[in-house]
Amino acid sequence: MAAALDNVLHTLRLRRRPPHTQRSRGDVMASVPVRNSLVEWKKDDTGEVSLIIPADHKRVLRVLVRVMDLPNKRVVALDAVGSFVWERCDGERTFGEVSQDLAKEFGMTRRESEASLAEFFRVLGKRGMLGFVVTESAKEQIAAAKTKGRGKRSKRRKGR
């Protein structure tokens, strides 16, 4: 309820949005990328994926689109890496699993695959083609990992 009120106040320009919260690496790695169901996609003979995105025209443009017979969809062609990642955004694999697959397939280090994947997901998320879900089991895994990690650190400090 409070989030809905904040959205209304922000829309009316009576309140600014709070700054984005920083997510830990564990939170990001456990999140599940999910494709936007409105975005259609197809794979061509070379294995590359094309995303077909419905155009969201304003009222005035809708009339012009009909009169001038302009396309009501746009197509975005992904390269080999983007296609590989898009196919794995099935709502079941986590960011971490996709990152590991990417590193294995294209001979990247863990850090390289995470950085390029994060940027790719950021761009697709900003354009509304992709979203993220954090499941309850992922939240539990994150909490368990944080608890487990704290225990190791305290043991290391005691041993020094």
N, C-alpha and C positions, 0 to 999 in steps of 0.2 A: 504494500500500500504506500509506504513511504517513497519507494523508488518511482512509483507512478506519479506521485505528487511532485517529486523532483523533476521528472521529465516534463510535466505540464508547466511548472514554473520556469524551467529552462526554455521551453518553446515560447512562452510569453515574454521571455527575456527579463524575468524578474529575479532570476538566480543563475549564477554561473555553475557549471558542472564542477564537481570536485575533481582534483587532479587524479590522473590514473594511478592506481595502486601498483606498486612494484611486485611482480610475482617472482618467487624463488625459482631456481633452475629445476628443482624437483617438481614444482607445480606445473611448469611448462612441459617437462619431459613426460609427465603422466597425463597431460591433456590429450584429447582425441580430436583430430581434425575431421570436420564433417563438411561435405560438399553442399552447396545451396541447391535445393531441389528444383528451383526454377532454371538453373543453368543446365542446358542439355550439352552432351559431349559425344564425340565420335572419334574413333581411332582409324587412321588411314592405313594404306598398305605398308608404309615405311615404319609404322609403329608410333607415329607422333599423334598427339591428341589435339583436337580443335574444340574449343569451348564456344557454344552458341548462347549468347546472352540476350534476353529480351530487352529492348530499349524501353526506358522509362521516360516518356515524353511528357512535357507539361501540356496543359490544355491547349494553348495557342499552337504549339508544335504539332499536336495530334491532327489538327485540321490540315496543316501544311503537309504533313506526312501523307495523308490520304489524297490530297489534291495533287501533290507533286510525285506521288508514287515512290516515296523514299522507303528504304528498308526499315522494318521494325525490329530487326535483330542485328547484332554485331557479332563478328567471329574473331576469336583470339586463338592464334596458333601457338602451341607450346613446343619448345624444343625437346630433345631426347630426355634431358634431366627433368624438365617440368612435366613431361608426359609420364615418366616413371613415378614421380611423386604423386601426381594427380590420381593415378590408378590405385595408389595405396591409401588415399584419403577416403576410405570406405566406411568410416564410422566405427571401426573395430580396432584398428591399429593406433597405438599412441604415437605422439611426437617422437619419443625415444626409439620406438621400433622402426618408424619410417626413417629416422636419422641413421640407424644402424644399417638398414637395407641400402640406403643411398651410399653410405661409406663403402660397403662391400662391393656394390655394383660398379661404382665409378672410381674406385681406388683412392678415396679421400681419407683424410684423418678424421677422427671423431669431431674435433673442433671445427674443421672446414665444413663438414656435412651439417653440423648444428647451425653454424653461422649462415650458410647459404639457404638452408631450409627455413630458418627463422625469417630471413628477408623475403623469401618467396611467399611464405604464409602471411607475412605482414602486408605485402602488396595485394595478394588475393583477398585477404580479410578486409582491407581498406576499400576494395572495390565491390565487396559484398558477395564474392563468389565462394567464400569459405568461412566457416565459423569453428569454434572450439567448444567442446563439452568436457567437463570434469566430472566423472562419475563418482558415486559414493565409494566404490571400491578403490578408485584412484586416490581419493582423499584419505582413505584409511592407509593405503600404501605409503603415501607421502608422510603422514603422521608417524607411522611405524619406522620409516627410514630416518626421520628427524630424531626420534627417540633413540634408535639404534646408534646413529651417528654421534649423539651426545655422549653416550656411554663410552665409546671408543676414545673420544677426545679426553674425557676425564681420566681414563686409564693411562693414556699417553702422558698426561701432565703429572700423574702421580709417580710414574716410572722415571721421570727426569731427575 
